[in-house]
Amino acid sequence: METENNTVVTEFIFLGLTQSPEMQLLVFVLILLFYLIILPGNFLIILTIRSDPGLTAPLYFFLGNLAFLDASYSFIVAPRMLVDFLSEKKVISYRCCITQLFFLHFLGGGEGLLLVVMAFDRYIAICRPLHYSSVMKPRACYAMLLGLWLGGFVHSIIQVALILRLPFCGPNQLDNFFCDVPQVIKLACTDTFVVELLMVFNSGLMTLLCFLGLLASYAVILCYVRRSASEGKNKAMSTCTTHVIIIILMFGPAIFIYTRPFKALPADKVVSFFHTVIFPLMNPVIYTLRNQEVKTSMKRLLSRHVVC
């Protein structure tokens, strides 16, 4: 089937995370166990925040959205990866590949912007507490939420638009376990130097700037907290430290993948595996384990249902 961009490839073949049957079985079991344990935890976080009237502060509103984004993000790669482990031939259609790529960057871009919004929320709460209630109104929170969803959409649609203009006439083997920009571009039957530069600018530069901006903002917040003598000093330090951990877990692999020319490295698959499968499921859990209010509310919710 030939399209306007002269694409004749109708499907791509994944080479997978590893070619060893023993390693495939081990990774399959680990991912399945991890997925079945952690994913319900993310939905429990959302349910806890939605059902507890005491968790109405903007921090918890954004935490619930983080859990939703990460749970949605985990559905893009992990389920298909589990199915492919059981399949002899790991095939994905051209359209499904583009769809997977779109949602990968749509949700990933949205989450990156959500972390920026959460940093802004912490800055106002800690450094400008008297202005917090007037700045972080519900209407403002919803406006920021809408903005980050739109930002993720624009980021992703640029990626997809650039790829749809490329001709794919063979080969069709993707040296990965999911569809992503670096591997798909390499299969195009044309010079992709300019497209790669645009991709690095769109994904890599945006990721790097967000990462450096977030680290700088939390450095300012932590310095302010250390100089203050308020009663909530330890809580603020704990919250900000948790946010920094999440930022490093999310942006570290993304910077490694997208801020360099699209040249394959031995560590690419492992970094991509943690970036797309493991870390998205763990982010909200890390937040929850370090947040006493959410843990207490979650225990009440669980005990109430157990008694019933």
VOBA-1610 file (N, C-alpha, C; in pm, whole numbers, padded with zeros to 5 digits, always signed):
BEGIN
Met+00086-00119+00000Met+00000+00000+00000Met+00089+00123+00000Glu+00084+00202-00103Glu+00173+00317-00116Glu+00097+00444-00083Thr+00157+00531-00003Thr+00095+00654+00040Thr+00167+00771-00021Glu+00120+00891+00013Glu+00174+01012-00046Glu+00322+01032-00015Asn+00371+00977+00098Asn+00512+00992+00129Asn+00593+00873+00077Asn+00535+00797-00017Asn+00602+00683-00081Asn+00635+00570+00016Thr+00561+00564+00127Thr+00581+00455+00222Thr+00521+00326+00168Val+00602+00222+00158Val+00552+00092+00114Val+00561-00011+00226Val+00629+00022+00335Val+00637-00067+00451Val+00503-00062+00524Thr+00441-00175+00543Thr+00311-00179+00610Thr+00322-00230+00753Glu+00438-00282+00791Glu+00458-00331+00927Glu+00605-00326+00965Phe+00629-00322+01095Phe+00765-00326+01148Phe+00781-00451+01234Ile+00903-00501+01239Ile+00934-00619+01320Ile+01027-00577+01433Phe+00985-00602+01557Phe+01069-00571+01672Phe+01174-00681+01690Leu+01297-00641+01713Leu+01401-00739+01747Leu+01397-00772+01896Gly+01328-00691+01975Gly+01307-00722+02115Gly+01418-00674+02206Leu+01393-00691+02337Leu+01490-00648+02437Leu+01612-00737+02439Thr+01590-00866+02420Thr+01700-00962+02419Thr+01664-01080+02330Gln+01765-01147+02277Gln+01743-01263+02190Gln+01752-01394+02268Ser+01793-01389+02393Ser+01808-01510+02475Ser+01672-01555+02528Pro+01629-01678+02498Pro+01500-01728+02549Pro+01494-01729+02702Glu+01605-01762+02766Glu+01607-01765+02912Glu+01588-01625+02970Met+01658-01528+02910Met+01644-01389+02957Met+01504-01336+02929Gln+01447-01374+02815Gln+01311-01330+02781Gln+01211-01381+02884Leu+01226-01506+02925Leu+01137-01564+03025Leu+01152-01493+03159Leu+01277-01466+03198Leu+01303-01398+03325Leu+01245-01257+03325Val+01269-01184+03217Val+01217-01047+03208Val+01064-01047+03204Phe+01005-01145+03132Phe+00860-01157+03125Phe+00800-01174+03264Val+00855-01264+03344Val+00803-01290+03479Val+00820-01167+03568Leu+00936-01103+03560Leu+00962-00985+03643Leu+00868-00870+03608Ile+00849-00847+03477Ile+00760-00737+03435Ile+00616-00766+03476Leu+00574-00890+03458Leu+00436-00927+03492Leu+00410-00909+03641Leu+00503-00957+03725Leu+00487-00941+03870Leu+00488-00794+03909Phe+00582-00722+03852Phe+00595-00579+03881Phe+00469-00504+03838Tyr+00420-00539+03722Tyr+00302-00473+03665Tyr+00178-00501+03750Leu+00161-00626+03794Leu+00042-00664+03869Leu+00043-00609+04011Ile+00161-00579+04063Ile+00171-00527+04200Ile+00166-00375+04202Ile+00244-00310+04115Ile+00258-00165+04121Ile+00142-00092+04054Leu+00092-00144+03941Leu-00014-00073+03869Leu-00140-00054+03955Pro-00188-00158+04026Pro-00302-00134+04115Pro-00272-00030+04222Gly-00145-00023+04264Gly-00107+00079+04361Gly-00128+00219+04308Asn-00101+00239+04179Asn-00124+00370+04119Asn-00272+00407+04118Phe-00356+00309+04084Phe-00500+00335+04086Phe-00551+00356+04229Leu-00488+00290+04326Leu-00524+00311+04466Leu-00492+00453+04510Ile-00380+00506+04462Ile-00343+00645+04492Ile-00450+00740+04438Ile-00492+00716+04314Ile-00596+00802+04252Ile-00725+00794+04332Leu-00766+00672+04369Leu-00891+00652+04444Leu-00882+00718+04581Thr-00766+00706+04646Thr-00748+00765+04778Thr-00761+00917+04773Ile-00696+00979+04677Ile-00699+01125+04665Ile-00839+01173+04628Arg-00908+01098+04542Arg-01042+01137+04500Arg-01145+01123+04612Ser-01124+01025+04701Ser-01226+00994+04801Ser-01205+01063+04935Asp-01086+01115+04961Asp-01057+01177+05090Asp-01075+01329+05082Pro-01172+01386+05155Pro-01192+01532+05153Pro-01073+01610+05208Gly-00986+01542+05284Gly-00871+01610+05341Gly-00755+01626+05244Leu-00766+01561+05129Leu-00658+01568+05029Leu-00702+01651+04909Thr-00741+01773+04937Thr-00790+01860+04830Thr-00690+01968+04791Ala-00575+01973+04858Ala-00473+02074+04825Ala-00421+02050+04683Pro-00373+02154+04615Pro-00320+02139+04479Pro-00212+02032+04467Leu-00129+02015+04572Leu-00025+01913+04569Leu-00084+01776+04541Tyr-00195+01744+04608Tyr-00256+01612+04591Tyr-00335+01603+04460Phe-00390+01715+04418Phe-00456+01720+04288Phe-00356+01684+04177Phe-00237+01741+04182Phe-00136+01712+04081Phe-00077+01572+04099Leu-00067+01525+04224Leu-00018+01389+04248Leu-00113+01286+04189Gly-00244+01310+04203Gly-00341+01220+04143Gly-00330+01218+03991Asn-00305+01333+03932Asn-00286+01340+03787Asn-00156+01273+03743Leu-00052+01282+03828Leu+00073+01213+03798Leu+00051+01062+03796Ala-00024+01012+03894Ala-00053+00869+03899Ala-00133+00825+03777Phe-00229+00909+03736Phe-00308+00877+03616Phe-00221+00876+03491Leu-00136+00977+03476Leu-00048+00984+03359Leu+00047+00866+03354Asp+00104+00831+03468Asp+00200+00720+03470Asp+00132+00586+03445Ala+00011+00569+03500Ala-00063+00446+03475Ala-00098+00435+03327Ser-00141+00546+03267Ser-00172+00547+03124Ser-00047+00521+03041Tyr+00063+00582+03080Tyr+00190+00567+03009Tyr+00235+00421+03011Ser+00211+00353+03123Ser+00255+00213+03135Ser+00178+00120+03043Phe+00058+00163+02997Phe-00021+00080+02907Phe+00029+00087+02763Ile+00115+00182+02732Ile+00160+00200+02594Ile+00259+00093+02551Val+00351+00057+02640Val+00461-00033+02603Val+00451-00169+02671Ala+00430-00170+02803Ala+00442-00294+02880Ala+00349-00407+02835Pro+00216-00384+02815Pro+00130-00496+02776Pro+00172-00560+02644Arg+00203-00478+02546Arg+00245-00534+02417Arg+00378-00607+02430Met+00465-00554+02514Met+00595-00619+02536Met+00575-00758+02596Leu+00480-00771+02689Leu+00451-00901+02748Leu+00396-00999+02644Val+00308-00949+02557Val+00253-01033+02450Val+00362-01076+02354Asp+00452-00983+02321Asp+00560-01013+02225Asp+00656-01117+02279Phe+00672-01122+02411Phe+00759-01225+02469Phe+00706-01365+02438Leu+00574-01376+02421Leu+00511-01506+02394Leu+00493-01531+02245Ser+00529-01434+02164Ser+00511-01445+02019Ser+00643-01478+01952Glu+00635-01563+01851Glu+00755-01597+01776Glu+00799-01483+01687Lys+00702-01414+01628Lys+00731-01300+01542Lys+00669-01175+01601Lys+00751-01077+01636Lys+00706-00956+01703Lys+00678-00848+01598Val+00553-00838+01554Val+00516-00750+01443Val+00419-00643+01490Ile+00437-00522+01437Ile+00344-00413+01462Ile+00319-00341+01329Ser+00194-00309+01302Ser+00162-00240+01177Ser+00216-00098+01177Tyr+00231-00041+01059Tyr+00282+00096+01046Tyr+00193+00194+01124Arg+00063+00181+01109Arg-00029+00273+01176Arg-00023+00257+01328Cys-00017+00131+01375Cys-00008+00108+01519Cys+00123+00160+01575Cys+00228+00151+01496Cys+00358+00203+01537Cys+00352+00354+01556Ile+00293+00423+01460Ile+00280+00568+01470Ile+00190+00606+01587Thr+00084+00527+01609Thr-00006+00553+01722Thr+00066+00536+01855Gln+00144+00429+01866Gln+00221+00405+01989Gln+00320+00519+02014Leu+00386+00561+01908Leu+00482+00671+01919Leu+00414+00800+01963Phe+00295+00826+01906Phe+00222+00947+01942Phe+00188+00950+02091Phe+00128+00843+02142Phe+00086+00842+02282Phe+00206+00838+02376Leu+00314+00776+02333Leu+00436+00773+02414Leu+00485+00915+02442His+00488+00998+02338His+00538+01135+02355His+00430+01230+02406Phe+00306+01201+02378Phe+00195+01282+02429Phe+00191+01275+02581Leu+00191+01152+02635Leu+00185+01136+02780Leu+00318+01169+02846Gly+00428+01134+02779Gly+00559+01166+02834Gly+00583+01316+02841Gly+00547+01387+02734Gly+00560+01533+02734Gly+00470+01598+02838Gly+00348+01545+02850Gly+00255+01598+02951Gly+00307+01578+03092Glu+00369+01463+03116Glu+00423+01437+03250Glu+00541+01528+03282Gly+00624+01552+03183Gly+00736+01643+03205Gly+00687+01783+03243Leu+00584+01830+03175Leu+00527+01961+03206Leu+00454+01958+03341Leu+00396+01844+03376Leu+00331+01832+03507Leu+00433+01847+03619Leu+00551+01792+03602Leu+00656+01807+03703Leu+00699+01953+03716Val+00696+02027+03604Val+00725+02171+03610Val+00617+02242+03691Val+00491+02206+03667Val+00380+02267+03742Val+00392+02234+03890Met+00429+02110+03923Met+00443+02070+04063Met+00558+02146+04129Ala+00663+02174+04055Ala+00774+02253+04110Ala+00727+02395+04139Phe+00646+02451+04048Phe+00590+02585+04069Phe+00500+02586+04193Asp+00421+02482+04209Asp+00333+02470+04326Asp+00414+02469+04455Arg+00522+02393+04459Arg+00607+02386+04579Arg+00677+02519+04605Tyr+00717+02586+04499Tyr+00784+02715+04515Tyr+00690+02817+04581Ile+00568+02825+04531Ile+00472+02918+04589Ile+00439+02879+04733Ala+00420+02750+04757Ala+00381+02703+04891Ala+00490+02729+04994Ile+00615+02715+04954Ile+00726+02725+05051Ile+00787+02865+05055Cys+00807+02925+04939Cys+00875+03054+04935Cys+00779+03173+04939Arg+00655+03154+04899Arg+00555+03261+04900Arg+00425+03211+04963Pro+00431+03161+05087Pro+00313+03097+05147Pro+00192+03190+05161Leu+00215+03320+05182Leu+00103+03413+05198Leu+00024+03432+05068His+00088+03404+04955His+00022+03421+04825His-00034+03288+04771Tyr-00012+03180+04844Tyr-00046+03046+04791Tyr-00194+03033+04757Ser-00278+03071+04851Ser-00422+03051+04830Ser-00476+03136+04715Ser-00414+03251+04691Ser-00462+03337+04584Ser-00406+03296+04447Val-00286+03236+04448Val-00224+03194+04321Val-00274+03058+04277Met-00274+02962+04369Met-00309+02823+04335Met-00458+02798+04359Lys-00540+02878+04297Lys-00685+02857+04304Lys-00723+02736+04219Pro-00839+02674+04247Pro-00882+02560+04165Pro-00886+02591+04015Arg-00933+02711+03981Arg-00940+02748+03840Arg-00800+02753+03779Ala-00703+02805+03855Ala-00565+02812+03806Ala-00506+02672+03790Cys-00537+02583+03884Cys-00487+02445+03876Cys-00541+02375+03751Tyr-00671+02393+03724Tyr-00729+02331+03605Tyr-00673+02392+03477Ala-00645+02522+03481Ala-00587+02587+03364Ala-00446+02533+03338Met-00367+02514+03443Met-00233+02457+03427Met-00240+02313+03378Leu-00339+02239+03429Leu-00357+02101+03384Leu-00391+02096+03236Leu-00480+02182+03193Leu-00515+02190+03051Leu-00393+02228+02969Gly-00315+02322+03019Gly-00195+02366+02948Gly-00093+02255+02929Leu-00073+02172+03031Leu+00026+02065+03017Leu-00023+01955+02922Trp-00155+01931+02920Trp-00208+01834+02823Trp-00192+01887+02680Leu-00219+02015+02661Leu-00201+02076+02529Leu-00054+02077+02489Gly+00033+02106+02586Gly+00176+02105+02559Gly+00225+01968+02516Gly+00178+01864+02586Gly+00214+01727+02547Gly+00164+01691+02410Phe+00042+01738+02377Phe-00015+01710+02245Phe+00066+01777+02134Val+00099+01905+02153Val+00176+01978+02052Val+00313+01914+02032His+00378+01880+02143His+00509+01815+02135His+00501+01685+02054Ser+00400+01604+02083Ser+00387+01474+02018Ser+00347+01487+01872Ile+00257+01580+01841Ile+00209+01591+01704Ile+00320+01640+01612Ile+00414+01716+01665Ile+00531+01758+01586Ile+00615+01636+01551Gln+00636+01548+01648Gln+00713+01426+01624Gln+00648+01342+01514Val+00518+01322+01528Val+00445+01238+01433Val+00444+01301+01295Ala+00423+01431+01289Ala+00417+01500+01159Ala+00549+01486+01083Leu+00660+01496+01154Leu+00790+01482+01089Leu+00813+01340+01038Ile+00769+01241+01114Ile+00788+01102+01074Ile+00697+01064+00958Leu+00574+01116+00958Leu+00480+01082+00850Leu+00528+01132+00714Arg+00616+01228+00713Arg+00668+01281+00587Arg+00783+01196+00531Leu+00831+01101+00611Leu+00945+01019+00569Leu+00898+00896+00490Pro+00968+00859+00386Pro+00935+00735+00313Pro+01001+00614+00379Phe+00926+00505+00389Phe+00979+00380+00444Phe+00958+00272+00337Cys+01067+00224+00281Cys+01057+00126+00173Cys+01136-00002+00205Gly+01179-00017+00328Gly+01255-00134+00370Gly+01400-00098+00394Pro+01466-00168+00490Pro+01419-00277+00576Pro+01317-00229+00680Asn+01258-00326+00751Asn+01152-00290+00846Asn+01175-00349+00985Gln+01300-00380+01018Gln+01331-00435+01151Gln+01373-00323+01246Leu+01296-00308+01354Leu+01327-00208+01457Leu+01408-00273+01568Asp+01526-00222+01591Asp+01612-00278+01696Asp+01569-00224+01832Asn+01447-00262+01871Asn+01391-00217+01998Asn+01271-00306+02031Phe+01204-00278+02142Phe+01086-00354+02180Phe+00959-00268+02172Phe+00973-00145+02121Phe+00859-00057+02099Phe+00898+00046+01994Cys+00800+00121+01945Cys+00827+00223+01843Cys+00866+00354+01908Asp+00983+00402+01875Asp+01026+00532+01922Asp+01101+00604+01810Val+01115+00733+01825Val+01169+00818+01719Val+01307+00773+01669Pro+01407+00751+01755Pro+01542+00721+01704Pro+01546+00599+01613Gln+01477+00491+01653Gln+01483+00368+01574Gln+01401+00378+01446Val+01284+00443+01454Val+01197+00453+01335Val+01263+00540+01228Ile+01323+00651+01267Ile+01386+00742+01171Ile+01498+00670+01094Lys+01570+00584+01160Lys+01683+00516+01096Lys+01640+00425+00981Leu+01512+00388+00977Leu+01462+00299+00872Leu+01410+00375+00750Ala+01411+00507+00756Ala+01361+00587+00644Ala+01455+00576+00523Cys+01395+00575+00404Cys+01473+00561+00280Cys+01512+00698+00225Thr+01569+00780+00309Thr+01613+00913+00267Thr+01711+00966+00369Asp+01775+01077+00338Asp+01866+01141+00432Asp+01783+01205+00544Thr+01812+01168+00667Thr+01730+01214+00780Thr+01804+01312+00871Phe+01914+01367+00823Phe+01996+01454+00908Phe+01916+01573+00961Val+01844+01642+00873Val+01766+01759+00914Val+01653+01718+01009Val+01587+01606+00978Val+01478+01559+01063Val+01531+01523+01202Glu+01647+01460+01206Glu+01708+01424+01335Glu+01739+01549+01417Leu+01789+01652+01352Leu+01816+01777+01423Leu+01687+01836+01480Leu+01581+01833+01401Leu+01453+01886+01447Leu+01399+01803+01564Met+01417+01672+01556Met+01373+01584+01663Met+01452+01610+01792Val+01583+01625+01777Val+01667+01653+01894Val+01627+01786+01956Phe+01596+01884+01872Phe+01553+02014+01922Phe+01419+02003+01993Asn+01325+01930+01935Asn+01190+01918+01990Asn+01189+01836+02118Ser+01257+01722+02118Ser+01256+01634+02236Ser+01374+01661+02328Gly+01495+01657+02270Gly+01614+01666+02352Gly+01632+01799+02422Leu+01621+01909+02347Leu+01642+02040+02405Leu+01534+02073+02507Met+01408+02039+02474Met+01299+02065+02567Met+01320+01987+02697Thr+01361+01859+02684Thr+01385+01776+02802Thr+01498+01832+02887Leu+01607+01870+02822Leu+01723+01922+02894Leu+01691+02053+02964Leu+01621+02144+02896Leu+01587+02272+02957Leu+01492+02255+03075Cys+01393+02167+03060Cys+01301+02139+03172Cys+01377+02081+03291Phe+01468+01988+03263Phe+01546+01923+03369Phe+01631+02025+03444Leu+01706+02108+03371Leu+01792+02207+03435Leu+01709+02312+03509Gly+01596+02351+03450Gly+01509+02447+03516Gly+01451+02392+03645Leu+01411+02265+03643Leu+01355+02202+03762Leu+01460+02189+03873Leu+01581+02146+03835Leu+01687+02134+03935Leu+01719+02270+03997Ala+01723+02374+03913Ala+01752+02509+03964Ala+01641+02556+04059Ser+01516+02529+04020Ser+01405+02574+04105Ser+01405+02503+04239Tyr+01432+02373+04240Tyr+01434+02301+04367Tyr+01557+02336+04449Ala+01666+02374+04384Ala+01784+02422+04457Ala+01748+02550+04533Val+01675+02640+04466Val+01630+02764+04531Val+01538+02732+04648Ile+01444+02640+04626Ile+01348+02603+04731Ile+01421+02542+04851Leu+01512+02450+04825Leu+01584+02383+04935Leu+01672+02481+05012Cys+01734+02574+04942Cys+01814+02677+05011Cys+01724+02763+05100Tyr+01606+02797+05050Tyr+01511+02876+05129Tyr+01467+02799+05253Val+01439+02669+05235Val+01393+02587+05346Val+01502+02573+05452Arg+01626+02554+05410Arg+01735+02538+05505Arg+01758+02664+05588Arg+01731+02780+05532Arg+01750+02905+05605Arg+01633+02937+05698Ser+01518+02875+05668Ser+01398+02906+05747Ser+01398+02827+05877Ala+01315+02874+05971Ala+01305+02805+06100Ala+01160+02764+06127Ser+01085+02739+06022Ser+00943+02705+06036Ser+00925+02562+06084Glu+00805+02533+06138Glu+00776+02400+06190Glu+00768+02295+06080Gly+00728+02337+05961Gly+00713+02241+05851Gly+00839+02221+05769Lys+00955+02255+05827Lys+01081+02248+05754Lys+01111+02105+05708Asn+01098+02009+05798Asn+01129+01870+05763Asn+01035+01815+05657Lys+00907+01851+05669Lys+00809+01805+05570Lys+00840+01864+05432Ala+00876+01993+05430Ala+00908+02058+05302Ala+01033+01996+05240Met+01133+01968+05324Met+01256+01905+05274Met+01227+01767+05215Ser+01142+01691+05286Ser+01108+01556+05240Ser+01033+01561+05107Thr+00936+01653+05096Thr+00858+01666+04973Thr+00946+01705+04855Cys+01032+01803+04876Cys+01119+01850+04767Cys+01220+01744+04727Thr+01273+01671+04824Thr+01367+01563+04794Thr+01301+01455+04708Thr+01176+01424+04743Thr+01100+01326+04664Thr+01082+01374+04521His+01048+01501+04505His+01029+01557+04371His+01158+01550+04290Val+01270+01578+04354Val+01400+01573+04284Val+01431+01430+04239Ile+01400+01331+04322Ile+01421+01190+04286Ile+01342+01155+04161Ile+01214+01197+04158Ile+01128+01168+04042Ile+01181+01237+03918Ile+01226+01360+03933Ile+01281+01436+03819Ile+01401+01364+03759Ile+01490+01316+03844Ile+01610+01246+03796Ile+01570+01115+03728Leu+01475+01042+03788Leu+01432+00914+03730Leu+01367+00934+03593Met+01292+01041+03577Met+01221+01062+03450Met+01311+01125+03345Phe+01380+01233+03383Phe+01454+01309+03284Phe+01591+01251+03251Gly+01651+01177+03346Gly+01782+01118+03320Gly+01783+01029+03196Pro+01698+00925+03191Pro+01694+00840+03071Pro+01651+00915+02945Ala+01556+01009+02959Ala+01510+01085+02842Ala+01623+01169+02783Ile+01704+01229+02868Ile+01818+01308+02820Ile+01918+01217+02748Phe+01942+01099+02804Phe+02034+01003+02742Phe+01987+00962+02603Ile+01855+00945+02586Ile+01800+00895+02460Ile+01786+01004+02355Tyr+01739+01123+02396Tyr+01694+01222+02297Tyr+01787+01342+02276Thr+01888+01362+02361Thr+01970+01482+02345Thr+02099+01456+02269Arg+02110+01346+02201Arg+02228+01316+02120Arg+02182+01269+01982Pro+02270+01273+01883Pro+02234+01219+01751Pro+02188+01074+01763Phe+02098+01035+01674Phe+02035+00904+01685Phe+02130+00791+01639Lys+02232+00769+01721Lys+02327+00662+01698Lys+02309+00557+01805Ala+02293+00432+01763Ala+02264+00325+01858Ala+02381+00301+01952Leu+02350+00285+02081Leu+02449+00250+02182Leu+02403+00123+02254Pro+02497+00044+02308Pro+02459-00081+02374Pro+02360-00062+02490Ala+02367+00052+02557Ala+02282+00074+02674Ala+02143+00125+02638Asp+02115+00153+02512Asp+01989+00216+02472Asp+01867+00136+02517Lys+01869+00006+02491Lys+01752-00076+02522Lys+01726-00083+02673Val+01832-00097+02751Val+01816-00106+02896Val+01762+00026+02951Val+01818+00138+02904Val+01771+00269+02948Val+01625+00289+02907Ser+01591+00253+02784Ser+01453+00265+02736Ser+01358+00177+02816Phe+01404+00060+02855Phe+01322-00033+02934Phe+01283+00030+03067Phe+01381+00085+03138Phe+01352+00148+03266Phe+01268+00275+03246His+01294+00347+03138His+01224+00473+03112His+01078+00453+03079Thr+01045+00346+03007Thr+00908+00327+02959Thr+00828+00226+03040Val+00894+00137+03113Val+00822+00030+03183Val+00831+00043+03335Ile+00951+00058+03388Ile+00972+00052+03532Ile+00942+00184+03601Phe+01009+00292+03561Phe+00998+00419+03631Phe+00856+00477+03630Pro+00782+00469+03518Pro+00645+00526+03521Pro+00557+00464+03627Leu+00574+00335+03653Leu+00494+00269+03755Leu+00539+00306+03896Met+00668+00338+03910Met+00723+00362+04043Met+00708+00506+04090Asn+00697+00601+03996Asn+00696+00742+04035Asn+00591+00776+04141Pro+00461+00746+04119Pro+00361+00781+04220Pro+00382+00704+04351Val+00433+00581+04341Val+00458+00502+04462Val+00565+00568+04548Ile+00669+00620+04483Ile+00775+00690+04557Ile+00718+00812+04627Tyr+00634+00886+04557Tyr+00569+01002+04618Tyr+00490+00960+04742Thr+00412+00853+04727Thr+00322+00810+04834Thr+00399+00762+04956Leu+00505+00685+04935Leu+00581+00631+05047Leu+00646+00741+05130Arg+00664+00859+05072Arg+00726+00970+05144Arg+00625+01078+05183Asn+00497+01049+05168Asn+00393+01146+05202Asn+00303+01086+05309Gln+00314+01136+05431Gln+00244+01077+05544Gln+00093+01091+05531Glu+00046+01205+05479Glu-00098+01226+05467Glu-00162+01125+05373Val-00099+01101+05259Val-00153+01004+05162Val-00148+00864+05220Lys-00038+00828+05287Lys-00027+00694+05347Lys-00136+00672+05452Thr-00159+00772+05536Thr-00261+00760+05640Thr-00400+00745+05578Ser-00429+00828+05478Ser-00559+00821+05411Ser-00577+00687+05340Met-00469+00636+05281Met-00477+00507+05211Met-00506+00394+05308Lys-00444+00399+05426Lys-00468+00297+05527Lys-00613+00300+05574Arg-00666+00422+05592Arg-00808+00435+05632Arg-00899+00377+05526Leu-00868+00407+05399Leu-00952+00357+05288Leu-00950+00206+05284Leu-00831+00148+05296Leu-00819+00001+05289Leu-00886-00066+05409Ser-00866-00010+05529Ser-00926-00069+05649Ser-01078-00061+05643Arg-01131+00048+05587Arg-01276+00066+05575Arg-01336-00040+05484His-01268-00072+05374His-01316-00171+05279His-01298-00313+05335Val-01192-00334+05412Val-01171-00467+05473Val-01278-00497+05574Val-01313-00395+05657Val-01418-00412+05758Val-01553-00440+05693Cys-01579-00369+05582Cys-01705-00390+05510Cys-01711-00530+05454
//
